[in-house]
Amino acid sequence: MKALTLRRACRSEWTKLRTEPGFRWLLAGLVAVTVAVGAATSVTARTVGDPARLALSGVTVGQTLAVVLAVLSVGGEYGSGLIQLTLSSVPGRATALTAKAAALGAVVAVAGAVAVLGSLVAGLLLLSGGLSLLDEAVLRAAVGSVLYLVLVTLLALGITFAVRDGAVAAGAVLALLYLFPLLIHVLTDSWLQRQLARVGPMPAGLAVQATTGLDRLPIGPWTGLGVLAIWSAACLAVGAVLLRRRDA
């Protein structure tokens, strides 16, 4: 019974997503921006230390579109009052949140896969050697980048459910993502830089893109992605608790 309810809720969320104004444009923008920034970086790079990471550098910009999509999907419902209908039609608020997370995660995974593949193909064409789509480390970086985009989307979803305001949520998510890289560049203490790189959702999560010099990384590729997963799970948990305790 619960599985059937969740399936129906997921179908409903998918219907709402694809009828959301700008939904297709946001997904197309995610792909286009990610590929374009990665290609531009590949063309202008003076040195190519890690060609895969260089080709996938557009993910750091494309993730903003994933954040916007997550924020609009929840913030728009709170703004219009549609959230009351959503929660009344689904028995169990945890089910409603799970369905929305599943629908958003699925569409971002598909768009992310297209963006990552396009970025690697562009890198293959623009970079002078060193990049192979069959290399195990490159495949890990590719899969990890798609998972990174999905996890960032879920992080944004949890925060938006917590604050219930699209503008505030977008600001909070982007500040959380970009604050750690900014501090790493501003601070001069190398030990503190490494600690921030280990705990920050963006620098830790993007460690999964590294294919060379892994022994010099502040955190391992999959471990770093695990740190981002913890951030996302924590934000979703806070969003779920507040969703249960508050009126729509």
Phi and psi restraints in degrees (value plus and minus 20) as a CYANA .aco file:
   2 LYS   PHI     -83.6   -43.6
   2 LYS   PSI     -59.6   -19.6
   3 ALA   PHI     -84.1   -44.1
   3 ALA   PSI     -59.2   -19.2
   4 LEU   PHI     -86.7   -46.7
   4 LEU   PSI     -61.8   -21.8
   5 THR   PHI     -82.7   -42.7
   5 THR   PSI     -63.1   -23.1
   6 LEU   PHI     -84.5   -44.5
   6 LEU   PSI     -59.4   -19.4
   7 ARG   PHI     -82.9   -42.9
   7 ARG   PSI     -62.8   -22.8
   8 ARG   PHI     -85.7   -45.7
   8 ARG   PSI     -59.5   -19.5
   9 ALA   PHI     -85.2   -45.2
   9 ALA   PSI     -59.7   -19.7
  10 CYS   PHI     -84.1   -44.1
  10 CYS   PSI     -60.6   -20.6
  11 ARG   PHI     -83.8   -43.8
  11 ARG   PSI     -60.1   -20.1
  12 SER   PHI     -85.1   -45.1
  12 SER   PSI     -61.9   -21.9
  13 GLU   PHI     -85.7   -45.7
  13 GLU   PSI     -57.6   -17.6
  14 TRP   PHI     -84.1   -44.1
  14 TRP   PSI     -60.4   -20.4
  15 THR   PHI     -82.9   -42.9
  15 THR   PSI     -63.6   -23.6
  16 LYS   PHI     -85.2   -45.2
  16 LYS   PSI     -59.1   -19.1
  17 LEU   PHI     -83.5   -43.5
  17 LEU   PSI     -69.7   -29.7
  18 ARG   PHI     -93.3   -53.3
  18 ARG   PSI     -34.1     5.9
  19 THR   PHI    -119.4   -79.4
  19 THR   PSI     -19.8    20.2
  20 GLU   PHI     -90.3   -50.3
  20 GLU   PSI     109.4   149.4
  21 PRO   PHI     -78.6   -38.6
  21 PRO   PSI     108.8   148.8
  22 GLY   PHI      66.9   106.9
  22 GLY   PSI     -21.2    18.8
  23 PHE   PHI     -78.2   -38.2
  23 PHE   PSI     -71.6   -31.6
  24 ARG   PHI     -85.7   -45.7
  24 ARG   PSI     -55.3   -15.3
  25 TRP   PHI     -87.2   -47.2
  25 TRP   PSI     -57.5   -17.5
  26 LEU   PHI     -86.2   -46.2
  26 LEU   PSI     -62.7   -22.7
  27 LEU   PHI     -86.5   -46.5
  27 LEU   PSI     -62.0   -22.0
  28 ALA   PHI     -84.0   -44.0
  28 ALA   PSI     -58.8   -18.8
  29 GLY   PHI     -85.3   -45.3
  29 GLY   PSI     -58.5   -18.5
  30 LEU   PHI     -78.7   -38.7
  30 LEU   PSI     -65.6   -25.6
  31 VAL   PHI     -86.6   -46.6
  31 VAL   PSI     -69.4   -29.4
  32 ALA   PHI     -83.9   -43.9
  32 ALA   PSI     -65.1   -25.1
  33 VAL   PHI     -86.0   -46.0
  33 VAL   PSI     -63.5   -23.5
  34 THR   PHI     -81.0   -41.0
  34 THR   PSI     -67.1   -27.1
  35 VAL   PHI     -87.8   -47.8
  35 VAL   PSI     -63.3   -23.3
  36 ALA   PHI     -84.8   -44.8
  36 ALA   PSI     -64.8   -24.8
  37 VAL   PHI     -86.4   -46.4
  37 VAL   PSI     -62.0   -22.0
  38 GLY   PHI     -82.0   -42.0
  38 GLY   PSI     -61.2   -21.2
  39 ALA   PHI     -87.3   -47.3
  39 ALA   PSI     -62.7   -22.7
  40 ALA   PHI     -83.6   -43.6
  40 ALA   PSI     -60.2   -20.2
  41 THR   PHI     -85.0   -45.0
  41 THR   PSI     -59.5   -19.5
  42 SER   PHI     -84.8   -44.8
  42 SER   PSI     -57.4   -17.4
  43 VAL   PHI     -91.5   -51.5
  43 VAL   PSI     -60.8   -20.8
  44 THR   PHI    -110.2   -70.2
  44 THR   PSI     -28.0    12.0
  45 ALA   PHI     -85.2   -45.2
  45 ALA   PSI     111.5   151.5
  46 ARG   PHI    -102.8   -62.8
  46 ARG   PSI     -53.3   -13.3
  47 THR   PHI    -148.5  -108.5
  47 THR   PSI     128.5   168.5
  48 VAL   PHI    -140.3  -100.3
  48 VAL   PSI      67.3   107.3
  49 GLY   PHI     -98.8   -58.8
  49 GLY   PSI     -63.6   -23.6
  50 ASP   PHI    -153.2  -113.2
  50 ASP   PSI      72.6   112.6
  51 PRO   PHI     -80.3   -40.3
  51 PRO   PSI     -56.6   -16.6
  52 ALA   PHI     -86.3   -46.3
  52 ALA   PSI     -66.1   -26.1
  53 ARG   PHI     -83.8   -43.8
  53 ARG   PSI     -56.3   -16.3
  54 LEU   PHI     -85.0   -45.0
  54 LEU   PSI     -66.1   -26.1
  55 ALA   PHI     -84.2   -44.2
  55 ALA   PSI     -50.3   -10.3
  56 LEU   PHI    -114.8   -74.8
  56 LEU   PSI      -9.0    31.0
  57 SER   PHI     -84.0   -44.0
  57 SER   PSI     -40.5    -0.5
  58 GLY   PHI     -86.7   -46.7
  58 GLY   PSI     -35.9     4.1
  59 VAL   PHI     -81.6   -41.6
  59 VAL   PSI     -52.1   -12.1
  60 THR   PHI     -85.0   -45.0
  60 THR   PSI     -43.3    -3.3
  61 VAL   PHI    -118.1   -78.1
  61 VAL   PSI     -62.1   -22.1
  62 GLY   PHI     -81.4   -41.4
  62 GLY   PSI     -45.0    -5.0
  63 GLN   PHI     -82.9   -42.9
  63 GLN   PSI     -44.6    -4.6
  64 THR   PHI     -83.5   -43.5
  64 THR   PSI     -52.7   -12.7
  65 LEU   PHI     -90.5   -50.5
  65 LEU   PSI     -55.9   -15.9
  66 ALA   PHI     -85.2   -45.2
  66 ALA   PSI     -58.9   -18.9
  67 VAL   PHI     -83.4   -43.4
  67 VAL   PSI     -66.3   -26.3
  68 VAL   PHI     -80.1   -40.1
  68 VAL   PSI     -62.0   -22.0
  69 LEU   PHI     -81.2   -41.2
  69 LEU   PSI     -65.0   -25.0
  70 ALA   PHI     -85.2   -45.2
  70 ALA   PSI     -62.5   -22.5
  71 VAL   PHI     -85.1   -45.1
  71 VAL   PSI     -63.8   -23.8
  72 LEU   PHI     -86.5   -46.5
  72 LEU   PSI     -55.5   -15.5
  73 SER   PHI     -85.0   -45.0
  73 SER   PSI     -49.4    -9.4
  74 VAL   PHI    -121.2   -81.2
  74 VAL   PSI     -69.4   -29.4
  75 GLY   PHI     -80.0   -40.0
  75 GLY   PSI     -55.3   -15.3
  76 GLY   PHI     -84.0   -44.0
  76 GLY   PSI     -58.3   -18.3
  77 GLU   PHI     -88.7   -48.7
  77 GLU   PSI     -59.7   -19.7
  78 TYR   PHI     -87.3   -47.3
  78 TYR   PSI     -58.0   -18.0
  79 GLY   PHI     -86.8   -46.8
  79 GLY   PSI     -56.7   -16.7
  80 SER   PHI    -111.5   -71.5
  80 SER   PSI     -31.7     8.3
  81 GLY   PHI      66.5   106.5
  81 GLY   PSI     -19.8    20.2
  82 LEU   PHI     -85.2   -45.2
  82 LEU   PSI     -40.7    -0.7
  83 ILE   PHI     -80.3   -40.3
  83 ILE   PSI     -50.5   -10.5
  84 GLN   PHI     -84.2   -44.2
  84 GLN   PSI     -61.1   -21.1
  85 LEU   PHI     -88.0   -48.0
  85 LEU   PSI     -59.7   -19.7
  86 THR   PHI     -81.0   -41.0
  86 THR   PSI     -68.0   -28.0
  87 LEU   PHI     -92.8   -52.8
  87 LEU   PSI     -49.3    -9.3
  88 SER   PHI     -97.9   -57.9
  88 SER   PSI     -43.3    -3.3
  89 SER   PHI    -108.7   -68.7
  89 SER   PSI     -31.8     8.2
  90 VAL   PHI    -136.9   -96.9
  90 VAL   PSI      95.7   135.7
  91 PRO   PHI     -92.3   -52.3
  91 PRO   PSI      81.1   121.1
  92 GLY   PHI      94.3   134.3
  92 GLY   PSI      94.7   134.7
  93 ARG   PHI     -90.8   -50.8
  93 ARG   PSI     -49.1    -9.1
  94 ALA   PHI     -83.7   -43.7
  94 ALA   PSI     -55.8   -15.8
  95 THR   PHI     -85.8   -45.8
  95 THR   PSI     -60.7   -20.7
  96 ALA   PHI     -83.1   -43.1
  96 ALA   PSI     -63.8   -23.8
  97 LEU   PHI     -86.7   -46.7
  97 LEU   PSI     -61.7   -21.7
  98 THR   PHI     -82.3   -42.3
  98 THR   PSI     -61.8   -21.8
  99 ALA   PHI     -84.6   -44.6
  99 ALA   PSI     -63.1   -23.1
 100 LYS   PHI     -86.2   -46.2
 100 LYS   PSI     -59.7   -19.7
 101 ALA   PHI     -83.8   -43.8
 101 ALA   PSI     -60.6   -20.6
 102 ALA   PHI     -85.7   -45.7
 102 ALA   PSI     -64.6   -24.6
 103 ALA   PHI     -85.0   -45.0
 103 ALA   PSI     -67.3   -27.3
 104 LEU   PHI     -84.2   -44.2
 104 LEU   PSI     -64.7   -24.7
 105 GLY   PHI     -80.0   -40.0
 105 GLY   PSI     -58.6   -18.6
 106 ALA   PHI     -86.7   -46.7
 106 ALA   PSI     -67.0   -27.0
 107 VAL   PHI     -89.6   -49.6
 107 VAL   PSI     -56.5   -16.5
 108 VAL   PHI     -90.1   -50.1
 108 VAL   PSI     -53.8   -13.8
 109 ALA   PHI     -82.4   -42.4
 109 ALA   PSI     -62.9   -22.9
 110 VAL   PHI     -86.2   -46.2
 110 VAL   PSI     -69.0   -29.0
 111 ALA   PHI     -83.7   -43.7
 111 ALA   PSI     -59.2   -19.2
 112 GLY   PHI     -84.0   -44.0
 112 GLY   PSI     -58.9   -18.9
 113 ALA   PHI     -83.5   -43.5
 113 ALA   PSI     -61.7   -21.7
 114 VAL   PHI     -84.7   -44.7
 114 VAL   PSI     -63.4   -23.4
 115 ALA   PHI     -83.7   -43.7
 115 ALA   PSI     -63.9   -23.9
 116 VAL   PHI     -86.6   -46.6
 116 VAL   PSI     -64.1   -24.1
 117 LEU   PHI     -82.5   -42.5
 117 LEU   PSI     -63.4   -23.4
 118 GLY   PHI     -82.5   -42.5
 118 GLY   PSI     -58.9   -18.9
 119 SER   PHI     -85.6   -45.6
 119 SER   PSI     -61.5   -21.5
 120 LEU   PHI     -89.2   -49.2
 120 LEU   PSI     -58.0   -18.0
 121 VAL   PHI     -84.7   -44.7
 121 VAL   PSI     -62.8   -22.8
 122 ALA   PHI     -81.3   -41.3
 122 ALA   PSI     -62.2   -22.2
 123 GLY   PHI     -84.0   -44.0
 123 GLY   PSI     -58.1   -18.1
 124 LEU   PHI     -82.3   -42.3
 124 LEU   PSI     -56.7   -16.7
 125 LEU   PHI    -101.0   -61.0
 125 LEU   PSI     -51.6   -11.6
 126 LEU   PHI    -117.4   -77.4
 126 LEU   PSI     -49.9    -9.9
 127 LEU   PHI    -107.2   -67.2
 127 LEU   PSI     124.3   164.3
 128 SER   PHI    -105.9   -65.9
 128 SER   PSI      61.8   101.8
 129 GLY   PHI      57.3    97.3
 129 GLY   PSI     153.5   193.5
 130 GLY   PHI      70.0   110.0
 130 GLY   PSI     -25.8    14.2
 131 LEU   PHI    -142.7  -102.7
 131 LEU   PSI     100.8   140.8
 132 SER   PHI    -148.1  -108.1
 132 SER   PSI     107.2   147.2
 133 LEU   PHI     -91.4   -51.4
 133 LEU   PSI     -32.2     7.8
 134 LEU   PHI    -117.5   -77.5
 134 LEU   PSI     -24.3    15.7
 135 ASP   PHI     -89.6   -49.6
 135 ASP   PSI     116.5   156.5
 136 GLU   PHI     -80.7   -40.7
 136 GLU   PSI     -61.4   -21.4
 137 ALA   PHI     -86.3   -46.3
 137 ALA   PSI     -57.1   -17.1
 138 VAL   PHI     -87.7   -47.7
 138 VAL   PSI     -60.2   -20.2
 139 LEU   PHI     -83.3   -43.3
 139 LEU   PSI     -60.3   -20.3
 140 ARG   PHI     -83.0   -43.0
 140 ARG   PSI     -61.2   -21.2
 141 ALA   PHI     -83.7   -43.7
 141 ALA   PSI     -57.7   -17.7
 142 ALA   PHI     -87.6   -47.6
 142 ALA   PSI     -70.9   -30.9
 143 VAL   PHI     -82.8   -42.8
 143 VAL   PSI     -61.6   -21.6
 144 GLY   PHI     -83.1   -43.1
 144 GLY   PSI     -55.7   -15.7
 145 SER   PHI     -86.8   -46.8
 145 SER   PSI     -59.3   -19.3
 146 VAL   PHI     -84.3   -44.3
 146 VAL   PSI     -65.0   -25.0
 147 LEU   PHI     -83.1   -43.1
 147 LEU   PSI     -56.1   -16.1
 148 TYR   PHI     -79.0   -39.0
 148 TYR   PSI     -67.2   -27.2
 149 LEU   PHI     -82.2   -42.2
 149 LEU   PSI     -59.8   -19.8
 150 VAL   PHI     -85.5   -45.5
 150 VAL   PSI     -64.4   -24.4
 151 LEU   PHI     -85.0   -45.0
 151 LEU   PSI     -58.2   -18.2
 152 VAL   PHI     -84.3   -44.3
 152 VAL   PSI     -58.4   -18.4
 153 THR   PHI     -82.6   -42.6
 153 THR   PSI     -64.0   -24.0
 154 LEU   PHI     -87.8   -47.8
 154 LEU   PSI     -56.3   -16.3
 155 LEU   PHI     -80.3   -40.3
 155 LEU   PSI     -66.9   -26.9
 156 ALA   PHI     -83.8   -43.8
 156 ALA   PSI     -57.3   -17.3
 157 LEU   PHI     -82.5   -42.5
 157 LEU   PSI     -66.3   -26.3
 158 GLY   PHI     -82.1   -42.1
 158 GLY   PSI     -63.8   -23.8
 159 ILE   PHI     -85.5   -45.5
 159 ILE   PSI     -58.3   -18.3
 160 THR   PHI     -86.5   -46.5
 160 THR   PSI     -59.6   -19.6
 161 PHE   PHI     -83.1   -43.1
 161 PHE   PSI     -52.7   -12.7
 162 ALA   PHI     -92.2   -52.2
 162 ALA   PSI     -64.2   -24.2
 163 VAL   PHI    -115.2   -75.2
 163 VAL   PSI     -42.6    -2.6
 164 ARG   PHI      43.6    83.6
 164 ARG   PSI      -1.9    38.1
 165 ASP   PHI    -154.1  -114.1
 165 ASP   PSI     102.4   142.4
 166 GLY   PHI     -81.2   -41.2
 166 GLY   PSI     -65.8   -25.8
 167 ALA   PHI     -85.0   -45.0
 167 ALA   PSI     -65.0   -25.0
 168 VAL   PHI     -84.2   -44.2
 168 VAL   PSI     -62.4   -22.4
 169 ALA   PHI     -83.2   -43.2
 169 ALA   PSI     -64.8   -24.8
 170 ALA   PHI     -81.0   -41.0
 170 ALA   PSI     -63.8   -23.8
 171 GLY   PHI     -83.2   -43.2
 171 GLY   PSI     -62.0   -22.0
 172 ALA   PHI     -85.4   -45.4
 172 ALA   PSI     -63.5   -23.5
 173 VAL   PHI     -85.5   -45.5
 173 VAL   PSI     -68.0   -28.0
 174 LEU   PHI     -85.6   -45.6
 174 LEU   PSI     -56.2   -16.2
 175 ALA   PHI     -84.2   -44.2
 175 ALA   PSI     -62.4   -22.4
 176 LEU   PHI     -83.9   -43.9
 176 LEU   PSI     -59.9   -19.9
 177 LEU   PHI     -90.8   -50.8
 177 LEU   PSI     -65.9   -25.9
 178 TYR   PHI    -113.5   -73.5
 178 TYR   PSI     -30.7     9.3
 179 LEU   PHI     -84.1   -44.1
 179 LEU   PSI     -64.6   -24.6
 180 PHE   PHI     -84.6   -44.6
 180 PHE   PSI     -66.7   -26.7
 181 PRO   PHI     -80.6   -40.6
 181 PRO   PSI     -56.4   -16.4
 182 LEU   PHI     -84.1   -44.1
 182 LEU   PSI     -65.2   -25.2
 183 LEU   PHI     -84.0   -44.0
 183 LEU   PSI     -58.0   -18.0
 184 ILE   PHI     -81.1   -41.1
 184 ILE   PSI     -58.7   -18.7
 185 HIS   PHI     -97.1   -57.1
 185 HIS   PSI     -48.7    -8.7
 186 VAL   PHI    -101.6   -61.6
 186 VAL   PSI     -61.4   -21.4
 187 LEU   PHI     -92.3   -52.3
 187 LEU   PSI     130.5   170.5
 188 THR   PHI    -127.4   -87.4
 188 THR   PSI     -32.6     7.4
 189 ASP   PHI     -95.8   -55.8
 189 ASP   PSI      95.1   135.1
 190 SER   PHI     -85.4   -45.4
 190 SER   PSI     -55.9   -15.9
 191 TRP   PHI     -84.5   -44.5
 191 TRP   PSI     -64.5   -24.5
 192 LEU   PHI     -86.3   -46.3
 192 LEU   PSI     -55.8   -15.8
 193 GLN   PHI     -80.5   -40.5
 193 GLN   PSI     -64.2   -24.2
 194 ARG   PHI     -85.5   -45.5
 194 ARG   PSI     -58.2   -18.2
 195 GLN   PHI     -86.9   -46.9
 195 GLN   PSI     -61.7   -21.7
 196 LEU   PHI     -84.8   -44.8
 196 LEU   PSI     -57.4   -17.4
 197 ALA   PHI     -87.1   -47.1
 197 ALA   PSI     -44.1    -4.1
 198 ARG   PHI    -102.9   -62.9
 198 ARG   PSI     -48.7    -8.7
 199 VAL   PHI    -128.4   -88.4
 199 VAL   PSI     -38.8     1.2
 200 GLY   PHI     -90.9   -50.9
 200 GLY   PSI     116.2   156.2
 201 PRO   PHI     -81.4   -41.4
 201 PRO   PSI     -58.5   -18.5
 202 MET   PHI     -98.2   -58.2
 202 MET   PSI     -74.0   -34.0
 203 PRO   PHI     -83.7   -43.7
 203 PRO   PSI     -57.6   -17.6
 204 ALA   PHI     -88.6   -48.6
 204 ALA   PSI     -65.6   -25.6
 205 GLY   PHI     -83.4   -43.4
 205 GLY   PSI     -58.6   -18.6
 206 LEU   PHI     -96.9   -56.9
 206 LEU   PSI     -25.2    14.8
 207 ALA   PHI     -81.6   -41.6
 207 ALA   PSI     -41.1    -1.1
 208 VAL   PHI     -86.6   -46.6
 208 VAL   PSI     -36.2     3.8
 209 GLN   PHI    -101.5   -61.5
 209 GLN   PSI     -35.3     4.7
 210 ALA   PHI     -89.1   -49.1
 210 ALA   PSI     115.8   155.8
 211 THR   PHI    -143.7  -103.7
 211 THR   PSI     -27.7    12.3
 212 THR   PHI    -152.6  -112.6
 212 THR   PSI     137.3   177.3
 213 GLY   PHI      38.9    78.9
 213 GLY   PSI      17.3    57.3
 214 LEU   PHI     -82.9   -42.9
 214 LEU   PSI     -49.3    -9.3
 215 ASP   PHI     -91.0   -51.0
 215 ASP   PSI     -34.8     5.2
 216 ARG   PHI    -118.6   -78.6
 216 ARG   PSI     -22.7    17.3
 217 LEU   PHI     -91.5   -51.5
 217 LEU   PSI     126.2   166.2
 218 PRO   PHI     -83.3   -43.3
 218 PRO   PSI     -46.9    -6.9
 219 ILE   PHI    -170.5  -130.5
 219 ILE   PSI     127.7   167.7
 220 GLY   PHI     -87.2   -47.2
 220 GLY   PSI     137.4   177.4
 221 PRO   PHI     -75.6   -35.6
 221 PRO   PSI     -76.4   -36.4
 222 TRP   PHI     -92.7   -52.7
 222 TRP   PSI     -52.5   -12.5
 223 THR   PHI     -84.2   -44.2
 223 THR   PSI     -60.6   -20.6
 224 GLY   PHI     -83.0   -43.0
 224 GLY   PSI     -61.5   -21.5
 225 LEU   PHI     -86.0   -46.0
 225 LEU   PSI     -52.3   -12.3
 226 GLY   PHI     -83.5   -43.5
 226 GLY   PSI     -56.2   -16.2
 227 VAL   PHI     -81.9   -41.9
 227 VAL   PSI     -64.6   -24.6
 228 LEU   PHI     -82.2   -42.2
 228 LEU   PSI     -59.4   -19.4
 229 ALA   PHI     -81.1   -41.1
 229 ALA   PSI     -57.9   -17.9
 230 ILE   PHI     -85.2   -45.2
 230 ILE   PSI     -63.8   -23.8
 231 TRP   PHI     -77.8   -37.8
 231 TRP   PSI     -66.9   -26.9
 232 SER   PHI     -83.5   -43.5
 232 SER   PSI     -64.3   -24.3
 233 ALA   PHI     -82.8   -42.8
 233 ALA   PSI     -60.0   -20.0
 234 ALA   PHI     -85.2   -45.2
 234 ALA   PSI     -63.1   -23.1
 235 CYS   PHI     -85.7   -45.7
 235 CYS   PSI     -61.1   -21.1
 236 LEU   PHI     -84.3   -44.3
 236 LEU   PSI     -58.7   -18.7
 237 ALA   PHI     -84.5   -44.5
 237 ALA   PSI     -63.9   -23.9
 238 VAL   PHI     -83.4   -43.4
 238 VAL   PSI     -63.4   -23.4
 239 GLY   PHI     -81.2   -41.2
 239 GLY   PSI     -60.2   -20.2
 240 ALA   PHI     -86.6   -46.6
 240 ALA   PSI     -62.1   -22.1
 241 VAL   PHI     -84.0   -44.0
 241 VAL   PSI     -65.6   -25.6
 242 LEU   PHI     -88.9   -48.9
 242 LEU   PSI     -52.8   -12.8
 243 LEU   PHI     -84.6   -44.6
 243 LEU   PSI     -58.0   -18.0
 244 ARG   PHI     -91.1   -51.1
 244 ARG   PSI     -57.2   -17.2
 245 ARG   PHI    -103.8   -63.8
 245 ARG   PSI     -43.6    -3.6
 246 ARG   PHI    -124.6   -84.6
 246 ARG   PSI     137.1   177.1
 247 ASP   PHI     -93.8   -53.8
 247 ASP   PSI     134.2   174.2
